Amino acid sequence: MSTTTLEKPKRKTTKPFIPDLIYFEPAALDYPKGKRIHEWAEKEQIPIRITTSHNRITNLPGDTELEKYRNAKRTLVVGLRKTLKFDTSKPSAEYAIPISTGCMGHCHYCYLQTTLGAKPYVRIYVNTDDILEAAQGYIDERVPEITRFEAACTSDPVGIEHITGSLQDLITFMGKQEHGRLRFVTKYHHVEPLLNLEHNLHTRVRFSVNADYVIKNFEPGTSSFEERIEGASKIAKAGYPLGFIIAPIIWHEGWEQGYGELMEKLAEQVQVQDDTDLTFELIQHRFTKTAKRVIEQRYPKTKLEMDEAKRKYKWGRWGQGKYVYPDEQAEALRMFITEQIFLHFPDARIEYFT
């Protein structure tokens, strides 16, 4: 009598991002990082084009706007960051440090849909020394206060770190700063280049996590939940301060079960030491009228709920409003997820709910 052993299906691995096309500003090739990326592109046999400015990429392939958008997300543009005045980045940090812009992921809800509406390609800046010099100025201005810099306001830098090396530059720089700190969040698990750096606890690495329903329906092109958790465990083992961002928190059928299971899986799978400074940031789903229009054009089959009649209108600081959940729903989400966090991670700190 023979027996058959059923093998578990192999889990699909999210491979590092390799662009289909790369543009270079000529001046970028005067920098060591620009030269190195150009050599890498030639070795990978990626088509290379020259552009006068990373802000003007007009001849992307594609017959329709949707095709051009999808091709843009597979396009890398290498240039210089000329504006060295940093934007503020509340509530995450004092300033956003600009090392890249755009993302190869296809998260339906992402606010970059509108803030980078006409420029969805991935841009990286190779004049890292200029950016760090500007950061030093911001740090010196605020001494003796600590100045925090957010490196993921306009991109997911982990997803392109194997190309840029920019996070390694920033982490090493901040590790030597008495009054400077770095923060970034990611949906990718490719953290190996960061594991042996002298960070001196001055960089907090956060992973974006969510209920299974949200990841499966609205986050294509990113690492799986299991991969992110593996990345988080590696980061914790390397001694970095660790955090999780649950964003966007989406009210959906079975949301309590979904977010309850999320916290259970985090507690089971993340190897957190007793002295780990673990943080959580909670952000409810919100959208603008412009974002809704763009999202429905780019992801016409999306299941993302964007019914203005079911939402509360909240004015923003620039005179533009957004739609968030009504107070009763928002409070229910906040209370439940907060309780789940402290049930599973009693020593964790919740930085904000917004």
JOHU-V54427 format. One record per residue. N is the residue number from 1. OMEGA is omega in whole degrees, -180 to 180 (none if undefined). Layout:
# JOHU-V54427
N;OMEGA
N;OMEGA
This chain:
# JOHU-V54427
1;-177
2;177
3;180
4;178
5;179
6;178
7;175
8;178
9;-179
10;179
11;179
12;-179
13;177
14;-176
15;176
16;-178
17;172
18;-177
19;176
20;-174
21;179
22;172
23;175
24;163
25;-178
26;-178
27;180
28;-178
29;175
30;-178
31;-179
32;-179
33;178
34;178
35;-179
36;180
37;178
38;178
39;178
40;-180
41;178
42;180
43;179
44;-179
45;176
46;178
47;-177
48;175
49;178
50;178
51;180
52;-178
53;177
54;179
55;-176
56;174
57;-169
58;-174
59;178
60;-179
61;178
62;-179
63;-179
64;179
65;180
66;177
67;180
68;179
69;-178
70;177
71;179
72;180
73;177
74;-177
75;178
76;178
77;-176
78;-176
79;180
80;173
81;-176
82;179
83;-176
84;170
85;-174
86;173
87;173
88;-174
89;178
90;-2
91;-174
92;-173
93;177
94;-176
95;170
96;179
97;-168
98;177
99;179
100;-179
101;180
102;-175
103;180
104;179
105;-179
106;178
107;-172
108;-171
109;-166
110;180
111;176
112;176
113;-178
114;-178
115;176
116;-170
117;-176
118;-177
119;-176
120;179
121;-177
122;180
123;174
124;-175
125;-172
126;178
127;-175
128;-179
129;178
130;-179
131;179
132;177
133;177
134;178
135;178
136;178
137;178
138;178
139;-177
140;-179
141;-171
142;178
143;14
144;179
145;174
146;177
147;-179
148;179
149;177
150;-176
151;-175
152;180
153;-174
154;-179
155;169
156;-172
157;178
158;-178
159;180
160;-177
161;179
162;177
163;-170
164;-172
165;-173
166;177
167;177
168;178
169;-177
170;-179
171;180
172;179
173;-178
174;178
175;-179
176;-176
177;177
178;-173
179;179
180;178
181;-180
182;176
183;170
184;-180
185;-177
186;169
187;-179
188;-173
189;-174
190;-172
191;-175
192;-179
193;-174
194;-165
195;-176
196;-178
197;176
198;-177
199;177
200;179
201;-177
202;178
203;175
204;178
205;-180
206;178
207;177
208;180
209;-177
210;174
211;-178
212;-180
213;-177
214;-178
215;-176
216;-173
217;-169
218;-176
219;178
220;177
221;178
222;177
223;179
224;177
225;-178
226;179
227;179
228;-180
229;175
230;178
231;180
232;179
233;178
234;180
235;179
236;-180
237;179
238;173
239;179
240;164
241;-172
242;176
243;173
244;172
245;174
246;-174
247;-10
248;173
249;-173
250;175
251;-179
252;180
253;-179
254;-175
255;-180
256;177
257;-178
258;-179
259;173
260;178
261;177
262;-178
263;177
264;-179
265;177
266;-178
267;-179
268;-167
269;-178
270;180
271;-178
272;178
273;-178
274;-177
275;180
276;177
277;-173
278;180
279;173
280;173
281;-173
282;-176
283;179
284;180
285;175
286;178
287;173
288;176
289;179
290;180
291;-180
292;-179
293;-178
294;-179
295;-179
296;176
297;-174
298;179
299;-172
300;-180
301;-176
302;175
303;-176
304;-179
305;179
306;-179
307;-178
308;-177
309;-179
310;-172
311;173
312;179
313;-177
314;-179
315;178
316;-175
317;-180
318;178
319;177
320;-177
321;178
322;180
323;178
324;179
325;174
326;-173
327;-177
328;178
329;-179
330;-180
331;178
332;177
333;-178
334;-177
335;-176
336;-176
337;177
338;178
339;-180
340;179
341;-176
342;174
343;-175
344;-179
345;-174
346;-179
347;-178
348;179
349;175
350;-174
351;178
352;167
353;-179
354;none
